[in-house]
Amino acid sequence: MKTETQNKTVKKHLLKGKKITTFQAFTKYGITRLASRIFDLKESGMDIKSKLVTKKDTRFKEYFL
């Protein structure tokens, strides 16, 4: 999937009011570099927020609008 298509996919997901993690992006959409897609979307003007989540000794970011 091309970068532009990945950006559109992540944007659409977030605009539905859903949160997204790296694991979800990979399993649901095959996107392996979510942080890069988030960076691109922020650069285009989206106000994306993130929260650090800890579950079972694993830490990851969750992105949302």
Backbone atoms as SQL, in Angstrom:
CREATE TABLE atoms (id INTEGER PRIMARY KEY, chain TEXT, resi INTEGER, resn TEXT, atom TEXT, x REAL, y REAL, z REAL);
INSERT INTO atoms VALUES
  (1, 'A', 1, 'MET', 'N', 0.858, -1.178, 0.000),
  (2, 'A', 1, 'MET', 'CA', 0.000, 0.000, 0.000),
  (3, 'A', 1, 'MET', 'C', 0.901, 1.237, 0.000),
  (4, 'A', 2, 'LYS', 'N', 0.631, 2.169, -0.864),
  (5, 'A', 2, 'LYS', 'CA', 1.446, 3.375, -0.978),
  (6, 'A', 2, 'LYS', 'C', 1.205, 4.316, 0.197),
  (7, 'A', 3, 'THR', 'N', 2.193, 5.162, 0.454),
  (8, 'A', 3, 'THR', 'CA', 2.131, 6.109, 1.568),
  (9, 'A', 3, 'THR', 'C', 0.871, 6.962, 1.529),
  (10, 'A', 4, 'GLU', 'N', 0.545, 7.496, 0.365),
  (11, 'A', 4, 'GLU', 'CA', -0.640, 8.361, 0.239),
  (12, 'A', 4, 'GLU', 'C', -1.914, 7.602, 0.611),
  (13, 'A', 5, 'THR', 'N', -2.019, 6.361, 0.166),
  (14, 'A', 5, 'THR', 'CA', -3.178, 5.531, 0.483),
  (15, 'A', 5, 'THR', 'C', -3.216, 5.210, 1.973),
  (16, 'A', 6, 'GLN', 'N', -2.053, 4.935, 2.557),
  (17, 'A', 6, 'GLN', 'CA', -1.988, 4.657, 3.996),
  (18, 'A', 6, 'GLN', 'C', -2.431, 5.878, 4.791),
  (19, 'A', 7, 'ASN', 'N', -1.987, 7.052, 4.372),
  (20, 'A', 7, 'ASN', 'CA', -2.393, 8.278, 5.057),
  (21, 'A', 7, 'ASN', 'C', -3.908, 8.446, 5.014),
  (22, 'A', 8, 'LYS', 'N', -4.499, 8.211, 3.854),
  (23, 'A', 8, 'LYS', 'CA', -5.953, 8.326, 3.716),
  (24, 'A', 8, 'LYS', 'C', -6.668, 7.311, 4.591),
  (25, 'A', 9, 'THR', 'N', -6.133, 6.102, 4.677),
  (26, 'A', 9, 'THR', 'CA', -6.735, 5.048, 5.490),
  (27, 'A', 9, 'THR', 'C', -6.715, 5.423, 6.966),
  (28, 'A', 10, 'VAL', 'N', -5.576, 5.896, 7.450),
  (29, 'A', 10, 'VAL', 'CA', -5.455, 6.287, 8.862),
  (30, 'A', 10, 'VAL', 'C', -6.345, 7.495, 9.146),
  (31, 'A', 11, 'LYS', 'N', -6.356, 8.464, 8.236),
  (32, 'A', 11, 'LYS', 'CA', -7.193, 9.658, 8.412),
  (33, 'A', 11, 'LYS', 'C', -8.660, 9.267, 8.517),
  (34, 'A', 12, 'LYS', 'N', -9.122, 8.421, 7.632),
  (35, 'A', 12, 'LYS', 'CA', -10.515, 7.972, 7.642),
  (36, 'A', 12, 'LYS', 'C', -10.852, 7.269, 8.964),
  (37, 'A', 13, 'HIS', 'N', -9.947, 6.424, 9.438),
  (38, 'A', 13, 'HIS', 'CA', -10.127, 5.717, 10.693),
  (39, 'A', 13, 'HIS', 'C', -10.297, 6.705, 11.852),
  (40, 'A', 14, 'LEU', 'N', -9.397, 7.687, 11.918),
  (41, 'A', 14, 'LEU', 'CA', -9.429, 8.671, 12.996),
  (42, 'A', 14, 'LEU', 'C', -10.663, 9.567, 12.918),
  (43, 'A', 15, 'LEU', 'N', -11.051, 9.946, 11.714),
  (44, 'A', 15, 'LEU', 'CA', -12.218, 10.820, 11.543),
  (45, 'A', 15, 'LEU', 'C', -13.529, 10.136, 11.959),
  (46, 'A', 16, 'LYS', 'N', -13.516, 8.812, 12.032),
  (47, 'A', 16, 'LYS', 'CA', -14.689, 8.073, 12.521),
  (48, 'A', 16, 'LYS', 'C', -14.769, 8.110, 14.052),
  (49, 'A', 17, 'GLY', 'N', -13.788, 8.776, 14.675),
  (50, 'A', 17, 'GLY', 'CA', -13.767, 8.873, 16.128),
  (51, 'A', 17, 'GLY', 'C', -13.094, 7.697, 16.808),
  (52, 'A', 18, 'LYS', 'N', -12.389, 6.890, 16.031),
  (53, 'A', 18, 'LYS', 'CA', -11.726, 5.710, 16.577),
  (54, 'A', 18, 'LYS', 'C', -10.284, 6.029, 16.942),
  (55, 'A', 19, 'LYS', 'N', -9.765, 5.278, 17.911),
  (56, 'A', 19, 'LYS', 'CA', -8.356, 5.354, 18.273),
  (57, 'A', 19, 'LYS', 'C', -7.622, 4.311, 17.450),
  (58, 'A', 20, 'ILE', 'N', -6.288, 4.483, 17.325),
  (59, 'A', 20, 'ILE', 'CA', -5.500, 3.505, 16.578),
  (60, 'A', 20, 'ILE', 'C', -4.124, 3.337, 17.217),
  (61, 'A', 21, 'THR', 'N', -3.645, 2.096, 17.226),
  (62, 'A', 21, 'THR', 'CA', -2.307, 1.768, 17.710),
  (63, 'A', 21, 'THR', 'C', -1.526, 1.150, 16.554),
  (64, 'A', 22, 'THR', 'N', -0.235, 0.991, 16.750),
  (65, 'A', 22, 'THR', 'CA', 0.603, 0.367, 15.727),
  (66, 'A', 22, 'THR', 'C', 0.117, -1.048, 15.429),
  (67, 'A', 23, 'PHE', 'N', -0.231, -1.795, 16.469),
  (68, 'A', 23, 'PHE', 'CA', -0.706, -3.168, 16.292),
  (69, 'A', 23, 'PHE', 'C', -2.001, -3.192, 15.477),
  (70, 'A', 24, 'GLN', 'N', -2.922, -2.301, 15.806),
  (71, 'A', 24, 'GLN', 'CA', -4.186, -2.245, 15.068),
  (72, 'A', 24, 'GLN', 'C', -3.951, -1.854, 13.610),
  (73, 'A', 25, 'ALA', 'N', -3.079, -0.877, 13.392),
  (74, 'A', 25, 'ALA', 'CA', -2.796, -0.427, 12.022),
  (75, 'A', 25, 'ALA', 'C', -2.232, -1.575, 11.189),
  (76, 'A', 26, 'PHE', 'N', -1.384, -2.389, 11.798),
  (77, 'A', 26, 'PHE', 'CA', -0.792, -3.506, 11.074),
  (78, 'A', 26, 'PHE', 'C', -1.800, -4.620, 10.826),
  (79, 'A', 27, 'THR', 'N', -2.516, -5.020, 11.874),
  (80, 'A', 27, 'THR', 'CA', -3.427, -6.153, 11.714),
  (81, 'A', 27, 'THR', 'C', -4.643, -5.823, 10.865),
  (82, 'A', 28, 'LYS', 'N', -5.148, -4.604, 10.974),
  (83, 'A', 28, 'LYS', 'CA', -6.359, -4.233, 10.246),
  (84, 'A', 28, 'LYS', 'C', -6.083, -3.739, 8.822),
  (85, 'A', 29, 'TYR', 'N', -4.988, -2.983, 8.660),
  (86, 'A', 29, 'TYR', 'CA', -4.726, -2.338, 7.373),
  (87, 'A', 29, 'TYR', 'C', -3.396, -2.710, 6.714),
  (88, 'A', 30, 'GLY', 'N', -2.541, -3.456, 7.402),
  (89, 'A', 30, 'GLY', 'CA', -1.233, -3.806, 6.853),
  (90, 'A', 30, 'GLY', 'C', -0.241, -2.654, 6.863),
  (91, 'A', 31, 'ILE', 'N', -0.494, -1.647, 7.683),
  (92, 'A', 31, 'ILE', 'CA', 0.376, -0.468, 7.775),
  (93, 'A', 31, 'ILE', 'C', 1.441, -0.747, 8.834),
  (94, 'A', 32, 'THR', 'N', 2.709, -0.691, 8.433),
  (95, 'A', 32, 'THR', 'CA', 3.801, -1.038, 9.341),
  (96, 'A', 32, 'THR', 'C', 4.478, 0.172, 9.978),
  (97, 'A', 33, 'ARG', 'N', 4.269, 1.367, 9.453),
  (98, 'A', 33, 'ARG', 'CA', 4.939, 2.557, 9.986),
  (99, 'A', 33, 'ARG', 'C', 3.901, 3.616, 10.377),
  (100, 'A', 34, 'LEU', 'N', 3.093, 3.289, 11.366),
  (101, 'A', 34, 'LEU', 'CA', 2.018, 4.192, 11.777),
  (102, 'A', 34, 'LEU', 'C', 2.556, 5.546, 12.224),
  (103, 'A', 35, 'ALA', 'N', 3.639, 5.572, 12.971),
  (104, 'A', 35, 'ALA', 'CA', 4.186, 6.855, 13.447),
  (105, 'A', 35, 'ALA', 'C', 4.514, 7.787, 12.279),
  (106, 'A', 36, 'SER', 'N', 5.002, 7.234, 11.187),
  (107, 'A', 36, 'SER', 'CA', 5.295, 8.049, 10.005),
  (108, 'A', 36, 'SER', 'C', 4.017, 8.588, 9.372),
  (109, 'A', 37, 'ARG', 'N', 2.989, 7.766, 9.332),
  (110, 'A', 37, 'ARG', 'CA', 1.700, 8.214, 8.788),
  (111, 'A', 37, 'ARG', 'C', 1.108, 9.305, 9.675),
  (112, 'A', 38, 'ILE', 'N', 1.218, 9.154, 10.987),
  (113, 'A', 38, 'ILE', 'CA', 0.730, 10.170, 11.925),
  (114, 'A', 38, 'ILE', 'C', 1.491, 11.470, 11.707),
  (115, 'A', 39, 'PHE', 'N', 2.796, 11.388, 11.540),
  (116, 'A', 39, 'PHE', 'CA', 3.615, 12.566, 11.274),
  (117, 'A', 39, 'PHE', 'C', 3.136, 13.277, 10.011),
  (118, 'A', 40, 'ASP', 'N', 2.915, 12.510, 8.944),
  (119, 'A', 40, 'ASP', 'CA', 2.436, 13.093, 7.688),
  (120, 'A', 40, 'ASP', 'C', 1.104, 13.816, 7.885),
  (121, 'A', 41, 'LEU', 'N', 0.193, 13.178, 8.604),
  (122, 'A', 41, 'LEU', 'CA', -1.129, 13.767, 8.819),
  (123, 'A', 41, 'LEU', 'C', -1.052, 15.021, 9.689),
  (124, 'A', 42, 'LYS', 'N', -0.174, 15.012, 10.684),
  (125, 'A', 42, 'LYS', 'CA', 0.020, 16.218, 11.512),
  (126, 'A', 42, 'LYS', 'C', 0.582, 17.353, 10.660),
  (127, 'A', 43, 'GLU', 'N', 1.528, 17.019, 9.776),
  (128, 'A', 43, 'GLU', 'CA', 2.119, 18.022, 8.887),
  (129, 'A', 43, 'GLU', 'C', 1.068, 18.622, 7.956),
  (130, 'A', 44, 'SER', 'N', 0.039, 17.847, 7.628),
  (131, 'A', 44, 'SER', 'CA', -1.013, 18.341, 6.736),
  (132, 'A', 44, 'SER', 'C', -2.082, 19.128, 7.505),
  (133, 'A', 45, 'GLY', 'N', -1.922, 19.243, 8.827),
  (134, 'A', 45, 'GLY', 'CA', -2.815, 20.078, 9.612),
  (135, 'A', 45, 'GLY', 'C', -3.761, 19.363, 10.565),
  (136, 'A', 46, 'MET', 'N', -3.740, 18.044, 10.598),
  (137, 'A', 46, 'MET', 'CA', -4.626, 17.327, 11.520),
  (138, 'A', 46, 'MET', 'C', -4.112, 17.467, 12.948),
  (139, 'A', 47, 'ASP', 'N', -5.026, 17.653, 13.887),
  (140, 'A', 47, 'ASP', 'CA', -4.671, 17.788, 15.298),
  (141, 'A', 47, 'ASP', 'C', -4.804, 16.415, 15.970),
  (142, 'A', 48, 'ILE', 'N', -3.802, 15.577, 15.763),
  (143, 'A', 48, 'ILE', 'CA', -3.818, 14.218, 16.297),
  (144, 'A', 48, 'ILE', 'C', -3.115, 14.222, 17.646),
  (145, 'A', 49, 'LYS', 'N', -3.765, 13.616, 18.616),
  (146, 'A', 49, 'LYS', 'CA', -3.208, 13.511, 19.961),
  (147, 'A', 49, 'LYS', 'C', -2.787, 12.064, 20.190),
  (148, 'A', 50, 'SER', 'N', -1.958, 11.854, 21.219),
  (149, 'A', 50, 'SER', 'CA', -1.539, 10.497, 21.543),
  (150, 'A', 50, 'SER', 'C', -1.481, 10.320, 23.050),
  (151, 'A', 51, 'LYS', 'N', -1.571, 9.073, 23.444),
  (152, 'A', 51, 'LYS', 'CA', -1.512, 8.718, 24.859),
  (153, 'A', 51, 'LYS', 'C', -0.645, 7.476, 24.970),
  (154, 'A', 52, 'LEU', 'N', 0.249, 7.449, 25.963),
  (155, 'A', 52, 'LEU', 'CA', 1.085, 6.285, 26.203),
  (156, 'A', 52, 'LEU', 'C', 0.297, 5.302, 27.060),
  (157, 'A', 53, 'VAL', 'N', 0.166, 4.076, 26.580),
  (158, 'A', 53, 'VAL', 'CA', -0.611, 3.047, 27.256),
  (159, 'A', 53, 'VAL', 'C', 0.337, 1.941, 27.702),
  (160, 'A', 54, 'THR', 'N', 0.108, 1.404, 28.897),
  (161, 'A', 54, 'THR', 'CA', 0.889, 0.276, 29.396),
  (162, 'A', 54, 'THR', 'C', -0.057, -0.878, 29.684),
  (163, 'A', 55, 'LYS', 'N', 0.220, -2.016, 29.068),
  (164, 'A', 55, 'LYS', 'CA', -0.561, -3.232, 29.299),
  (165, 'A', 55, 'LYS', 'C', 0.397, -4.408, 29.391),
  (166, 'A', 56, 'LYS', 'N', 0.323, -5.134, 30.490),
  (167, 'A', 56, 'LYS', 'CA', 1.155, -6.332, 30.675),
  (168, 'A', 56, 'LYS', 'C', 2.614, -6.073, 30.329),
  (169, 'A', 57, 'ASP', 'N', 3.210, -5.070, 30.946),
  (170, 'A', 57, 'ASP', 'CA', 4.621, -4.712, 30.746),
  (171, 'A', 57, 'ASP', 'C', 4.961, -4.283, 29.326),
  (172, 'A', 58, 'THR', 'N', 3.961, -3.945, 28.524),
  (173, 'A', 58, 'THR', 'CA', 4.182, -3.455, 27.167),
  (174, 'A', 58, 'THR', 'C', 3.673, -2.021, 27.085),
  (175, 'A', 59, 'ARG', 'N', 4.491, -1.147, 26.520),
  (176, 'A', 59, 'ARG', 'CA', 4.102, 0.255, 26.363),
  (177, 'A', 59, 'ARG', 'C', 3.961, 0.574, 24.882),
  (178, 'A', 60, 'PHE', 'N', 2.903, 1.301, 24.559),
  (179, 'A', 60, 'PHE', 'CA', 2.670, 1.695, 23.176),
  (180, 'A', 60, 'PHE', 'C', 1.836, 2.970, 23.155),
  (181, 'A', 61, 'LYS', 'N', 1.864, 3.650, 22.018),
  (182, 'A', 61, 'LYS', 'CA', 1.084, 4.867, 21.854),
  (183, 'A', 61, 'LYS', 'C', -0.254, 4.551, 21.200),
  (184, 'A', 62, 'GLU', 'N', -1.257, 5.292, 21.634),
  (185, 'A', 62, 'GLU', 'CA', -2.583, 5.201, 21.052),
  (186, 'A', 62, 'GLU', 'C', -2.874, 6.583, 20.494),
  (187, 'A', 63, 'TYR', 'N', -3.236, 6.661, 19.230),
  (188, 'A', 63, 'TYR', 'CA', -3.486, 7.944, 18.569),
  (189, 'A', 63, 'TYR', 'C', -4.985, 8.177, 18.398),
  (190, 'A', 64, 'PHE', 'N', -5.390, 9.443, 18.525),
  (191, 'A', 64, 'PHE', 'CA', -6.803, 9.799, 18.415),
  (192, 'A', 64, 'PHE', 'C', -6.920, 11.282, 18.091),
  (193, 'A', 65, 'LEU', 'N', -8.130, 11.698, 17.715),
  (194, 'A', 65, 'LEU', 'CA', -8.393, 13.125, 17.445),
  (195, 'A', 65, 'LEU', 'C', -8.969, 13.774, 18.687);
